[in-house]
Amino acid sequence: MSVELKTVADAITASQFEAASRASAAGGEHQVNEPRKTILVMQVGVNLWPECGGVYKCVCDFKDACDALGHRSEIHSFDQVSGTKNDSITHHSVIGWPVSSYIDVSPAALGRELKERVLRADCVIIHGVQSLSATLVARFALKRHVPLVVVAHGGLDPWLFTYRSWRKRIWLWFFRKELVTAPDVLIFSTEQEREKAKQFVSRSSPVVIHWPVVTPEVDRKLDATSRVRQRLKLPTDAKILLFCGRIHPLKRVLETVKAFGAAQACSWFLLLVGPFCKEINQERLTAACAASGGHAVIAGPLFGEDLADCYRGASAFVSFSLRENFGYTVAEASSFGIPVLISRGIALHSDVVRRGAGRVCADESEEGMRRAIAEFCGLPDAELEAMGKCGRRWVEEELSPVQFAKSIDSVFQRIVHRKELARRDSYQGQSTVNAV
């Protein structure tokens, strides 16, 4: 889930970007000594609906940055499920194959119209490495020498190969060229994600670009806290420990509720914000919330100002997720000045420690999580507030939309410049042959 207060494009002004570009040009190793070009960027992904989590948010961030940079862009999604429509995205239905969700067949991926769009693009970005339809688009782009970028989105994490391993290894063996070795650039969102994928990307060109987080206004915190308490019928002195994300076993929501109930943090209430996924046992989660004595509350999915109120009104944030290749909600919580308590499975955990934005749960057993919650909620308010301020500074300084736009534009300009050089060399070589 994501806070929808301002888009990345709203957060970037022309003067900010130009200043960032000049700073980068002064010390950047990848600057191209030619005029900056406006290009057409084509993004391709799977199930790009707001309800489907971080990849959708990332695709929108790329689009917003392209808009702010003056680039044109288009987005195509191959869909196995449906959701809330975004008019910026063209959706294509697929036919799934029971053996593997990776094998999604779409007539559009092989069709003339989409191929013509690929040929018109200056750069094609494939989000994820787990879709046949998207991989076929990547294969066509490579065949026609259209610059190709692949965003891994955790698809090369060794953890994924601990179950149904043979299917995934066969898949990667078949499409290693299209997804790993041949793309002009392979993008990871954190150093940890790139490090985990090292065994697959030894011959690739990987770069790390943190996803952007807009720093919101936080001067209405008391009003937001009051609204959240009233909506959920909480005591006027209640402190809110916020979880925000999909209600999914991977997020260890049930374990978090049980640990919170056992921690007996008297004046604290655990607020669960996010959509239920089919994999979660709702009855067990509801029972665990009831066992907390009413101190664990399920709010369901929230968006826009309603979600922002939850962030502003919270005293702290918690996520014991097993695996997050970035951790959007952790960064968003920090942007609101909220201290975070997170697991080591969240790739941003080292940044949280480095910047003093919260704590990381060292022992992720049920007892370890209980103890971590009890200790964290027992910290003095002044210490929690100091952590929150450190987190907000971290987001402002390292995860800004301006930095993100500068980074992806550097990638775009490099690969487009490289394509033009190759085309020029090819033309000169052909001219020489003709002259002979």
C-alpha positions, 0 to 999 in steps of 0.5 A: 500500500502507498500513501497517495498524497503527492506524486513523485512528479509533484515533488520534483521541480525543474530547478531541483532537477537541474541542480541535482543534474549539475551536482551529478555532472560535477562528480558523476562517473556515468555522465554522457558529454552530450545534450540530454535527450527526451525519450519514450519509455515503455514499461511492462509488468504483471498485474499492475493494480493498486491492490497488488503491492510494491511493483505497481507503486514502483511502476507509477514512480517511474512514470512520475519521474519520466513525466517530471523529466519531460520523457514520454512513457507508456505502461502495459500490464499482463493480468492474471487478476483484476483490480482498480483501474488506472487509466495510465496503464494498458491491461492485457488479459493472459491465459495461465497454465496450471503447472506454473504461474510464470507461464502466462500466455497473452496474444498481445505479447506476440501481437503486431501492435505491441511489437510496433510499440516496442520498436517506437520506444527508446527504452523498454523496462521489464518489471519482474522476471516471472512472466512469460508474456513480459519475457517475450517482450524483452526477447523481441526488444533484444532482437530488434536492438531496443535498449532493455532494462530489467527491474528484478523486484526480488525475482533473483533472491535465493530464498525464492529457490527454496521451494518449487526450485526445479521449476524456477531453475529451469525457467531461469535456464531458458530465459537467462539471456533475456532476463539477466545477462543481455539487458543493458541494465539490471536494476536492484532497489537495495545493496542487499538485493543486489548482493543476494542475486550475485550468483545470477548476475556476475556477467550483468550490469547491475545498478542500485537505485532506491525507490523514491519516497515523498516527504509529507507534511506532518504538522497535523499529527494531533488532529490525525491521532484524534481522528484515528482514535475516534474512528476506531473507538480507541481511548483518548490516551491510546498509542498506536503501533501501526502495521501497514501492508498486505495481510499475507503470511509472508508479512507474519501478521498473525505472529505479530498480533500474537507477540503484541498480545503477549507483550502486554503493552498497556496503553498501546494498540496494534492497528492492522492496515491493508488488504486481506490476501487469500493465503491468510486464515482470517478466522485465526487472525480475528481470533488472535486479535480478540485474544489481545483484549481488543488491543489489536484492531483490523482496519482493512485497506485504506488509501489517500488521506485516510491512510495518511491519518494512520501514519500521522496518528501512529506513535510507532510502526512495526513489520516482522516481514520475512522478506522485503526487497525494499520495504516501501511502508517502512520508508513511508513510516519514516517519512512521517517521522515515525520510529520503526521496529522491523525484521532483518528480512526487510532490505532497508534494515541496515539503513534503519540502524545506520540512520538511527531510525528505529530498531531491528528485531535480532531474535525473530522467534515468537518470544523474541518478537514479544520481547522486542515489542515490549522493549520498543513500546516501553521506550520513553516518548522522547527516545521514540520521537528522536528515532522518528526525526532521524528517519525523516531526515534519512528519507529526505536526504537519501530517498528523495524523488529528485535523487530517484529521477536523477538516477534513472535519467542517468541510466536512460541517457547512458543506454540511449547514447550507447545505442546511438554510438552503435548505430553510428559505428554500424553506419560508418562500417557499412559506408566503408564496405560500400566505398570499397 
